[in-house]
Amino acid sequence: MMDSRARDEAAQWFVRLQDAELDAHDRQCFDAWRAEKPEHQYEFDVLQGMWSAADLVPKARLQALCTAPAERPKRSAVLRYAVAASVVAVALGVGLFSGLDHPKPYSAEFSTRLGEHRQVALPDGSVMDLNSRSVVAVHYENHRRSVELKQGEAMFSVEHDTRRPFVVAAGAGQVTVTGTRFDVRRDDDQTRVAVEAGTVQVQGRSPGDVVTLTAGLGTHVDSQGLVAASYAVNADALTAWRTGKLVFNNATLGEVAREVSRYREQPLRVSTPAVGNLRLTSVFKANDTDALLKALPHILPVAVRALPDGSQEIISR
């Protein structure tokens, strides 16, 4: 559901703009408010749409909308009712009104640089946390909220809306929810999904290849679009990057190298499958992967060597 505070503030700004021209200071405040959150601009745009709805609602109906309800509203609803009445009164001046709950199309793209984490609030109140080197495209329509994870990793906290499913496409996989918290990571050879709360459906290339996940479960979709059976995951460990940590719990060095590469200018590699199958359990800082490389030879029978292209490789010793 949309943030009611954003809606109230949008209505207040709307009424002020209809009443009088803003001075330079108020205009600056208004512009800053609009730029603060995507839902601010969204709510204001919805109100502006009132002026294009001429003759759609009879004037008698508009007058009724301004009439106080028979029962005294709850204290928490007083402000919203008063603001709504003010907006309707403005509309009456020109005989225009349209509902505030019609979803408006929305498109945007967000990305992060090396080592950057970014939180993005979407117009419906959903929130995305983007990991390092991630690119996400968002497109909302009347009956569907679509997101494409083009690269990287993102944690989604989705506002519940049964009318508009939230669909994340990543590689050969697709995740569909109505409201939940889950993490999606896209690599070259697979897309991984882990659920922290709620329920999601993960679909591969075939419409019939669907796995349902609940809290504490995960799956992955390979490059051919095949979805693995669900399995238990530690969602807290998998999403520890949100607090700047890399948590490895009996992870293979191949998995470690892949994760560490997300936070380095040049990739980290393993020399052989045997080295890549060695296991590591430890916690490191995501912004100090050099410390991890220095620690590895003291934990496992390996060494780290620099390659001519500037990358590094874990080898046996």
C-alpha positions in Angstrom: 0.0 0.0 0.0 1.1 3.5 -0.7 2.6 5.6 2.2 -0.3 7.6 3.6 2.1 10.4 4.8 3.3 10.9 1.2 -0.2 11.1 0.0 -1.1 13.7 2.7 1.9 15.8 1.9 1.2 15.6 -1.8 -2.3 16.8 -1.2 -1.1 19.7 0.9 1.4 20.8 -1.7 -1.2 20.5 -4.4 -3.7 22.7 -2.6 -1.0 25.3 -2.0 -0.1 25.4 -5.7 -3.7 25.9 -6.7 -4.2 28.6 -4.2 -1.2 30.8 -5.0 2.1 31.0 -6.7 5.0 29.8 -4.5 7.8 32.2 -3.6 11.4 31.2 -4.3 11.9 29.6 -0.9 8.7 27.5 -1.0 9.4 26.5 -4.6 12.8 25.2 -3.4 11.2 23.3 -0.6 8.6 21.8 -2.9 11.3 20.7 -5.4 13.3 19.1 -2.6 10.2 17.3 -1.3 9.5 15.9 -4.8 13.1 14.6 -5.2 13.3 13.1 -1.7 11.4 9.9 -2.5 9.9 8.4 -5.7 6.5 8.1 -4.1 6.4 11.9 -3.5 6.5 12.6 -7.2 4.1 9.7 -7.9 1.4 11.0 -5.4 1.7 14.5 -6.7 1.4 13.3 -10.3 -1.8 11.4 -9.4 -3.3 14.6 -8.0 -2.3 16.5 -11.1 -4.2 13.9 -13.1 -7.4 15.3 -11.5 -7.3 18.2 -14.0 -7.6 15.9 -17.0 -10.7 14.2 -15.7 -13.3 16.8 -16.8 -16.9 15.8 -16.7 -16.2 12.2 -15.5 -17.9 12.8 -12.2 -21.1 14.7 -11.7 -20.8 17.8 -9.5 -23.4 16.4 -7.0 -21.0 13.5 -6.4 -18.2 15.8 -5.8 -20.2 17.8 -3.3 -21.0 14.5 -1.5 -17.3 13.7 -1.3 -16.8 16.9 0.7 -19.6 16.1 3.2 -18.3 15.0 6.6 -19.1 11.3 7.4 -22.0 10.6 9.7 -19.8 8.8 12.2 -16.9 10.7 13.8 -13.7 9.5 12.2 -10.9 7.9 14.2 -8.3 10.3 15.5 -5.6 8.9 13.1 -7.9 9.5 10.1 -8.7 13.2 10.9 -5.8 14.7 9.0 -6.2 12.5 6.0 -9.9 13.3 5.8 -9.3 17.0 6.1 -6.7 17.1 3.4 -8.8 14.9 1.1 -11.7 17.3 1.5 -9.4 20.3 0.7 -8.3 18.6 -2.5 -11.9 17.9 -3.5 -12.8 21.5 -2.8 -10.1 22.6 -5.2 -11.4 20.2 -7.8 -14.9 21.6 -7.4 -13.7 25.0 -8.6 -13.3 23.6 -12.1 -15.6 20.6 -11.8 -12.9 18.0 -11.9 -12.0 14.9 -9.8 -10.5 11.5 -10.2 -9.8 8.8 -7.7 -6.4 8.7 -5.9 -6.0 4.9 -5.9 -5.5 4.2 -9.6 -2.0 3.0 -10.1 0.1 5.0 -12.5 2.8 3.5 -14.9 6.3 3.9 -13.5 9.7 3.1 -15.1 13.2 3.6 -13.7 16.6 2.0 -13.7 19.0 1.9 -10.7 22.6 0.7 -10.4 25.5 0.5 -8.0 29.2 0.8 -8.5 32.0 -1.4 -7.1 31.6 -1.7 -3.3 28.4 0.5 -3.3 25.2 -0.5 -1.5 22.0 1.4 -2.3 18.5 1.3 -0.9 15.7 2.4 -3.3 12.1 3.1 -2.2 9.5 2.3 -5.0 6.2 4.1 -5.5 4.1 1.4 -3.9 6.1 1.4 -0.7 8.3 -1.6 -1.7 12.0 -1.3 -1.0 15.0 -2.7 -2.9 18.5 -3.0 -1.4 21.1 -3.3 -4.2 24.4 -5.0 -3.6 27.7 -4.1 -5.3 27.8 -3.9 -9.1 24.1 -4.4 -9.6 21.7 -3.1 -12.2 17.9 -3.2 -11.8 15.2 -1.9 -14.2 11.7 -1.3 -12.7 8.4 -1.0 -14.7 5.0 -0.7 -13.0 1.8 -1.2 -14.9 -1.9 -1.3 -13.8 -1.9 -5.0 -13.1 1.7 -5.9 -12.7 4.9 -4.7 -11.0 7.9 -5.9 -13.1 11.5 -5.8 -12.1 14.5 -7.0 -14.2 17.7 -7.8 -12.3 20.1 -7.3 -15.2 23.2 -8.0 -13.1 24.2 -8.4 -9.5 22.1 -8.9 -6.4 19.1 -7.3 -4.7 17.0 -7.8 -1.6 13.3 -7.0 -2.1 10.9 -6.0 0.6 7.6 -6.1 -1.3 4.4 -4.3 -0.2 1.4 -6.7 -0.3 -0.9 -6.1 -3.3 -2.9 -9.1 -4.6 -4.1 -7.0 -7.5 -0.6 -6.4 -8.8 1.9 -9.3 -8.5 5.5 -8.3 -8.1 7.6 -10.2 -10.7 11.4 -10.2 -10.8 13.1 -11.5 -13.9 16.7 -12.6 -13.6 18.5 -14.6 -16.3 16.5 -17.7 -17.1 14.4 -17.4 -14.0 11.4 -15.5 -12.8 10.2 -14.8 -9.2 6.6 -13.9 -8.5 5.2 -12.6 -5.2 2.4 -10.4 -3.9 4.2 -9.3 -0.7 7.3 -10.8 1.0 11.1 -10.4 1.6 13.5 -12.2 -0.6 17.0 -12.0 -2.1 17.8 -12.6 -5.8 21.4 -13.0 -7.0 22.2 -13.2 -10.7 25.5 -14.9 -11.8 26.7 -15.9 -15.2 25.7 -19.5 -14.8 22.7 -19.3 -12.5 20.2 -17.2 -10.6 19.8 -17.8 -6.8 16.7 -17.0 -4.8 16.5 -17.1 -1.0 13.4 -16.2 1.0 13.5 -14.4 4.4 9.7 -14.0 4.9 6.5 -14.8 3.0 6.1 -17.0 0.0 7.5 -16.8 -3.6 7.2 -18.8 -6.7 10.3 -19.4 -8.8 9.7 -20.3 -12.5 12.2 -21.4 -15.1 11.9 -21.3 -18.9 9.1 -23.8 -18.9 5.8 -22.5 -17.5 5.3 -25.8 -15.7 8.7 -25.7 -14.0 7.8 -23.9 -10.8 9.1 -24.2 -7.2 7.3 -22.6 -4.3 9.5 -21.2 -1.5 8.7 -20.1 2.0 10.8 -18.5 4.7 14.2 -20.2 5.1 14.1 -21.9 1.8 16.0 -21.2 -1.5 16.6 -22.5 -5.0 18.5 -21.7 -8.1 17.8 -21.6 -11.8 20.6 -22.7 -14.1 21.5 -21.1 -17.4 19.2 -23.6 -19.2 16.2 -22.4 -17.2 15.9 -25.5 -15.0 14.8 -24.8 -11.4 16.3 -26.9 -8.6 14.2 -28.4 -5.8 13.9 -26.1 -2.8 16.5 -26.5 -0.1 17.2 -24.9 3.3 19.2 -21.7 3.4 20.5 -19.3 6.0 18.9 -16.1 4.7 20.7 -14.0 7.3 24.1 -15.2 6.2 23.2 -14.8 2.5 22.1 -11.3 3.0 24.8 -10.2 5.4 26.2 -8.0 2.7 23.6 -5.5 3.7 25.5 -4.9 6.9 28.9 -4.9 5.1 29.8 -8.5 6.0 30.8 -11.6 4.0 29.6 -14.7 5.8 30.8 -18.1 4.7 29.4 -21.2 6.3 31.1 -24.4 4.9 31.3 -22.6 1.5 33.6 -24.0 -1.2 36.5 -21.8 -2.3 34.9 -21.6 -5.7 31.9 -20.0 -4.0 34.1 -17.8 -1.9 36.1 -16.6 -5.0 32.8 -15.8 -6.8 31.5 -13.7 -3.9 34.8 -11.9 -3.2 35.0 -11.0 -6.9 32.0 -8.8 -6.5 34.0 -6.4 -4.3 37.3 -6.3 -6.2 38.4 -4.5 -9.4 39.8 -7.7 -10.8 38.3 -11.2 -10.3 39.5 -13.8 -7.8 40.0 -17.3 -9.3 40.7 -20.8 -8.1 43.4 -22.7 -10.0 41.9 -26.2 -10.0 38.6 -27.9 -9.2 40.3 -29.6 -6.2 41.2 -26.2 -4.8 37.8 -24.9 -5.6 36.2 -27.7 -3.5 38.0 -26.8 -0.3 35.7 -25.5 2.4 35.7 -22.3 4.4 33.8 -21.1 7.4 34.5 -17.5 8.5 33.3 -13.9 8.5 35.0 -11.0 6.7 34.4 -7.4 5.9 33.1 -6.8 2.4 35.1 -3.6 2.1 38.4 -5.3 3.0 38.7 -8.4 0.9 42.5 -8.0 1.0 42.3 -9.2 4.6 40.5 -12.3 3.5 43.2 -13.1 1.0 45.9 -12.6 3.6 44.0 -14.9 6.0 43.4 -17.8 3.6 46.9 -19.3 3.7 46.6 -19.5 7.5 43.3 -21.3 7.4 43.6 -23.7 4.4 46.6 -25.3 2.5 46.5 -22.7 -0.2 48.4 -19.6 -1.4 47.3 -16.6 -3.4 49.3 -15.4 -6.4 48.9 -12.4 -8.7 48.4 -12.9 -12.4 49.7 -10.7 -15.2 46.2 -9.2 -15.9 46.0 -7.9 -12.4 43.6 -10.6 -11.1 44.5 -13.1 -8.3 44.3 -16.8 -8.1 44.1 -19.3 -5.2 46.5 -22.2 -5.7 47.4 -25.3 -3.7 50.5 -25.3 -1.6 
